[in-house]
Amino acid sequence: MSYGSPPPPPGNQPPYGGNPYGQQPPYGGGAPFGGPTSGDPGTLDLPYYGIGFGAAVQRAFKKYARFDGRASRSEYWWYALGVGLIGVVLYVLLFIGLAAESTALTLIFGLLFLVYFLATIVPSIAIGVRRLHDGGFSGWMYLLGFIPGCGGIIQLVMMCLPSKPEGAKYDRVGGGQNFGGGGYGNPYGQ
Protein backbone atom coordinates (compact mmCIF):
# COMPACT_ATOMS: atom_id res chain seq x y z
CA MET A 1 0.00 0.00 0.00
CA SER A 2 1.47 3.34 -0.99
CA TYR A 3 0.63 6.87 -0.03
CA GLY A 4 -2.65 7.97 -1.54
CA SER A 5 -3.93 4.48 -2.37
CA PRO A 6 -7.36 3.40 -1.07
CA PRO A 7 -7.61 1.30 2.11
CA PRO A 8 -7.94 -2.48 1.79
CA PRO A 9 -11.44 -3.92 1.50
CA PRO A 10 -13.21 -4.73 4.81
CA GLY A 11 -13.18 -8.51 4.20
CA ASN A 12 -9.46 -8.77 5.03
CA GLN A 13 -9.80 -7.62 8.62
CA PRO A 14 -9.85 -9.98 11.60
CA PRO A 15 -13.24 -10.41 13.29
CA TYR A 16 -14.14 -8.00 16.05
CA GLY A 17 -12.50 -9.04 19.28
CA GLY A 18 -10.04 -11.32 17.50
CA ASN A 19 -6.30 -11.08 17.97
CA PRO A 20 -4.72 -9.88 14.72
CA TYR A 21 -1.19 -10.38 16.02
CA GLY A 22 -1.41 -13.91 17.45
CA GLN A 23 0.87 -13.07 20.38
CA GLN A 24 -1.31 -13.13 23.48
CA PRO A 25 -4.46 -15.04 24.26
CA PRO A 26 -7.65 -13.00 24.53
CA TYR A 27 -8.75 -11.75 27.94
CA GLY A 28 -9.49 -14.72 30.20
CA GLY A 29 -8.12 -17.21 27.68
CA GLY A 30 -5.15 -18.46 29.64
CA ALA A 31 -2.42 -17.22 31.89
CA PRO A 32 0.03 -14.75 30.37
CA PHE A 33 3.71 -15.00 31.15
CA GLY A 34 3.63 -18.65 32.19
CA GLY A 35 1.37 -18.25 35.24
CA PRO A 36 -0.93 -20.98 36.50
CA THR A 37 -3.99 -21.79 34.42
CA SER A 38 -7.41 -22.63 35.79
CA GLY A 39 -9.06 -25.96 35.27
CA ASP A 40 -8.71 -29.60 36.17
CA PRO A 41 -5.17 -30.79 35.43
CA GLY A 42 -6.50 -34.34 34.95
CA THR A 43 -4.15 -35.79 37.56
CA LEU A 44 -3.78 -35.61 41.31
CA ASP A 45 -0.06 -34.86 40.89
CA LEU A 46 -0.63 -31.23 39.81
CA PRO A 47 -2.42 -28.38 41.60
CA TYR A 48 -5.99 -27.55 40.59
CA TYR A 49 -6.31 -23.78 40.16
CA GLY A 50 -9.85 -22.41 40.34
CA ILE A 51 -11.30 -25.50 42.05
CA GLY A 52 -14.72 -25.34 43.70
CA PHE A 53 -15.73 -26.05 47.29
CA GLY A 54 -16.93 -29.66 47.03
CA ALA A 55 -14.20 -30.72 44.63
CA ALA A 56 -11.50 -29.22 46.88
CA VAL A 57 -12.65 -31.16 49.94
CA GLN A 58 -12.99 -34.35 47.91
CA ARG A 59 -9.56 -33.88 46.32
CA ALA A 60 -7.90 -33.28 49.70
CA PHE A 61 -9.24 -36.58 51.00
CA LYS A 62 -8.16 -38.39 47.82
CA LYS A 63 -4.62 -37.14 48.56
CA TYR A 64 -5.05 -38.04 52.25
CA ALA A 65 -1.41 -38.40 53.30
CA ARG A 66 0.51 -37.09 50.28
CA PHE A 67 3.09 -34.54 51.32
CA ASP A 68 4.63 -34.20 47.87
CA GLY A 69 3.26 -32.02 45.10
CA ARG A 70 1.43 -28.71 45.35
CA ALA A 71 -2.00 -27.35 46.29
CA SER A 72 -3.42 -24.13 44.87
CA ARG A 73 -4.75 -21.36 47.08
CA SER A 74 -8.35 -22.21 46.22
CA GLU A 75 -7.70 -25.89 46.86
CA TYR A 76 -6.29 -25.11 50.32
CA TRP A 77 -8.75 -22.44 51.44
CA TRP A 78 -11.91 -24.26 50.31
CA TYR A 79 -10.74 -27.33 52.22
CA ALA A 80 -9.93 -25.20 55.28
CA LEU A 81 -13.40 -23.62 55.14
CA GLY A 82 -15.14 -27.00 54.87
CA VAL A 83 -13.17 -28.61 57.68
CA GLY A 84 -13.51 -25.50 59.84
CA LEU A 85 -17.28 -25.26 59.42
CA ILE A 86 -17.83 -28.90 60.31
CA GLY A 87 -15.48 -28.53 63.28
CA VAL A 88 -17.40 -25.48 64.54
CA VAL A 89 -20.72 -27.34 64.26
CA LEU A 90 -19.35 -30.30 66.21
CA TYR A 91 -17.85 -28.01 68.82
CA VAL A 92 -21.19 -26.21 69.29
CA LEU A 93 -22.93 -29.56 69.70
CA LEU A 94 -20.34 -30.56 72.30
CA PHE A 95 -20.90 -27.25 74.11
CA ILE A 96 -24.67 -27.83 74.07
CA GLY A 97 -24.10 -31.24 75.65
CA LEU A 98 -21.94 -29.66 78.34
CA ALA A 99 -24.45 -26.85 78.96
CA ALA A 100 -27.32 -29.34 79.29
CA GLU A 101 -25.23 -31.24 81.86
CA SER A 102 -26.02 -34.43 80.03
CA THR A 103 -23.27 -36.99 80.38
CA ALA A 104 -24.57 -39.06 77.48
CA LEU A 105 -24.74 -36.12 75.05
CA THR A 106 -21.35 -34.85 76.16
CA LEU A 107 -19.81 -38.28 75.68
CA ILE A 108 -21.39 -38.81 72.25
CA PHE A 109 -20.48 -35.36 70.91
CA GLY A 110 -17.06 -35.51 72.53
CA LEU A 111 -16.26 -38.82 70.84
CA LEU A 112 -17.66 -37.56 67.54
CA PHE A 113 -15.48 -34.44 67.79
CA LEU A 114 -12.42 -36.55 68.65
CA VAL A 115 -12.97 -38.93 65.73
CA TYR A 116 -13.46 -35.98 63.37
CA PHE A 117 -10.28 -34.31 64.62
CA LEU A 118 -8.26 -37.51 64.21
CA ALA A 119 -9.72 -38.09 60.72
CA THR A 120 -8.83 -34.60 59.48
CA ILE A 121 -5.46 -33.88 61.10
CA VAL A 122 -3.34 -35.81 58.58
CA PRO A 123 -4.99 -34.41 55.41
CA SER A 124 -4.93 -30.91 56.96
CA ILE A 125 -1.19 -31.07 57.54
CA ALA A 126 -0.64 -32.65 54.11
CA ILE A 127 -2.58 -29.98 52.21
CA GLY A 128 -0.81 -27.28 54.25
CA VAL A 129 2.57 -28.68 53.22
CA ARG A 130 1.44 -28.88 49.58
CA ARG A 131 0.22 -25.25 49.77
CA LEU A 132 3.65 -24.18 51.02
CA HIS A 133 5.22 -26.06 48.12
CA ASP A 134 3.03 -24.14 45.66
CA GLY A 135 4.28 -20.88 47.18
CA GLY A 136 7.88 -22.04 46.62
CA PHE A 137 8.60 -22.88 50.28
CA SER A 138 9.81 -26.06 51.93
CA GLY A 139 7.16 -28.14 53.66
CA TRP A 140 9.18 -27.92 56.86
CA MET A 141 8.05 -24.28 57.10
CA TYR A 142 4.74 -25.71 58.34
CA LEU A 143 6.44 -26.11 61.72
CA LEU A 144 6.51 -22.30 62.05
CA GLY A 145 2.90 -22.59 63.19
CA PHE A 146 4.11 -24.05 66.48
CA ILE A 147 5.99 -20.87 67.45
CA PRO A 148 3.85 -19.14 70.07
CA GLY A 149 2.54 -15.72 69.12
CA CYS A 150 3.91 -14.94 65.69
CA GLY A 151 4.26 -18.44 64.20
CA GLY A 152 0.61 -18.78 63.22
CA ILE A 153 0.62 -15.32 61.65
CA ILE A 154 3.72 -16.12 59.60
CA GLN A 155 2.15 -19.38 58.46
CA LEU A 156 -1.09 -17.61 57.55
CA VAL A 157 0.79 -15.09 55.41
CA MET A 158 2.70 -17.87 53.66
CA MET A 159 -0.54 -19.71 52.88
CA CYS A 160 -1.98 -16.54 51.31
CA LEU A 161 0.95 -15.88 48.98
CA PRO A 162 0.45 -16.55 45.26
CA SER A 163 1.82 -19.55 43.40
CA LYS A 164 5.41 -19.48 42.24
CA PRO A 165 6.95 -21.46 39.38
CA GLU A 166 9.74 -22.61 41.72
CA GLY A 167 7.17 -24.80 43.47
CA ALA A 168 7.20 -27.22 40.53
CA LYS A 169 10.34 -28.81 41.99
CA TYR A 170 8.10 -30.50 44.57
CA ASP A 171 5.96 -32.26 41.93
CA ARG A 172 6.26 -35.95 41.26
CA VAL A 173 8.25 -36.76 38.15
CA GLY A 174 6.87 -39.49 35.92
CA GLY A 175 4.16 -40.43 38.42
CA GLY A 176 6.59 -42.57 40.44
CA GLN A 177 7.04 -42.35 44.16
CA ASN A 178 9.74 -39.85 45.09
CA PHE A 179 10.16 -40.38 48.80
CA GLY A 180 13.21 -39.39 50.79
CA GLY A 181 16.71 -38.46 49.75
CA GLY A 182 15.88 -35.20 47.98
CA GLY A 183 14.36 -37.00 45.00
CA TYR A 184 11.94 -34.18 44.30
CA GLY A 185 12.34 -32.73 40.86
CA ASN A 186 14.87 -35.31 39.71
CA PRO A 187 14.47 -35.36 35.91
CA TYR A 188 15.66 -38.94 35.66
CA GLY A 189 13.12 -40.42 38.10
CA GLN A 190 15.79 -42.03 40.29
Solvent accessible surface area in square Angstrom, and as a share of the most:
residue,aa,sasa,rsa
1,M,191,0.85
2,S,80,0.52
3,Y,225,0.86
4,G,75,0.72
5,S,45,0.29
6,P,109,0.69
7,P,106,0.67
8,P,78,0.49
9,P,85,0.53
10,P,112,0.71
11,G,73,0.70
12,N,115,0.59
13,Q,124,0.55
14,P,69,0.43
15,P,108,0.68
16,Y,227,0.86
17,G,66,0.63
18,G,34,0.33
19,N,65,0.33
20,P,81,0.51
21,Y,170,0.65
22,G,66,0.63
23,Q,152,0.68
24,Q,107,0.48
25,P,64,0.40
26,P,92,0.58
27,Y,229,0.87
28,G,73,0.70
29,G,47,0.45
30,G,42,0.40
31,A,32,0.25
32,P,75,0.47
33,F,191,0.80
34,G,72,0.69
35,G,30,0.29
36,P,71,0.45
37,T,81,0.47
38,S,94,0.61
39,G,37,0.35
40,D,95,0.49
41,P,45,0.28
42,G,69,0.67
43,T,52,0.30
44,L,60,0.30
45,D,30,0.15
46,L,72,0.36
47,P,7,0.05
48,Y,45,0.17
49,Y,36,0.14
50,G,58,0.56
51,I,5,0.03
52,G,39,0.38
53,F,89,0.37
54,G,47,0.45
55,A,45,0.35
56,A,0,0.00
57,V,35,0.20
58,Q,111,0.49
59,R,17,0.06
60,A,1,0.01
61,F,78,0.33
62,K,131,0.55
63,K,1,0.01
64,Y,91,0.34
65,A,57,0.44
66,R,46,0.17
67,F,83,0.34
68,D,2,0.01
69,G,0,0.00
70,R,29,0.11
71,A,0,0.00
72,S,1,0.01
73,R,107,0.39
74,S,31,0.20
75,E,0,0.00
76,Y,32,0.12
77,W,91,0.32
78,W,96,0.34
79,Y,4,0.01
80,A,35,0.27
81,L,82,0.41
82,G,5,0.05
83,V,27,0.16
84,G,36,0.34
85,L,97,0.48
86,I,91,0.46
87,G,14,0.14
88,V,91,0.52
89,V,87,0.50
90,L,18,0.09
91,Y,128,0.49
92,V,75,0.43
93,L,59,0.29
94,L,32,0.16
95,F,125,0.52
96,I,87,0.44
97,G,0,0.00
98,L,99,0.49
99,A,72,0.56
100,A,65,0.50
101,E,156,0.70
102,S,33,0.21
103,T,115,0.67
104,A,64,0.49
105,L,68,0.34
106,T,34,0.20
107,L,109,0.54
108,I,102,0.52
109,F,35,0.15
110,G,23,0.22
111,L,95,0.47
112,L,85,0.42
113,F,63,0.26
114,L,89,0.44
115,V,92,0.53
116,Y,40,0.15
117,F,99,0.41
118,L,103,0.51
119,A,45,0.35
120,T,10,0.06
121,I,63,0.32
122,V,53,0.31
123,P,1,0.00
124,S,31,0.20
125,I,60,0.30
126,A,0,0.00
127,I,1,0.00
128,G,0,0.00
129,V,15,0.09
130,R,0,0.00
131,R,0,0.00
132,L,1,0.00
133,H,8,0.04
134,D,0,0.00
135,G,0,0.00
136,G,23,0.22
137,F,48,0.20
138,S,44,0.28
139,G,13,0.12
140,W,196,0.69
141,M,71,0.32
142,Y,44,0.17
143,L,92,0.46
144,L,41,0.21
145,G,29,0.28
146,F,148,0.62
147,I,77,0.39
148,P,122,0.77
149,G,72,0.69
150,C,68,0.41
151,G,0,0.00
152,G,39,0.37
153,I,112,0.57
154,I,69,0.35
155,Q,27,0.12
156,L,93,0.46
157,V,81,0.47
158,M,13,0.06
159,M,3,0.01
160,C,61,0.37
161,L,59,0.29
162,P,71,0.45
163,S,29,0.19
164,K,79,0.33
165,P,106,0.67
166,E,98,0.44
167,G,0,0.00
168,A,50,0.39
169,K,104,0.44
170,Y,28,0.11
171,D,15,0.08
172,R,42,0.15
173,V,49,0.28
174,G,84,0.81
175,G,46,0.44
176,G,37,0.35
177,Q,136,0.61
178,N,12,0.06
179,F,128,0.53
180,G,56,0.54
181,G,91,0.88
182,G,67,0.64
183,G,11,0.11
184,Y,77,0.29
185,G,32,0.31
186,N,41,0.21
187,P,100,0.63
188,Y,170,0.65
189,G,47,0.45
190,Q,164,0.73
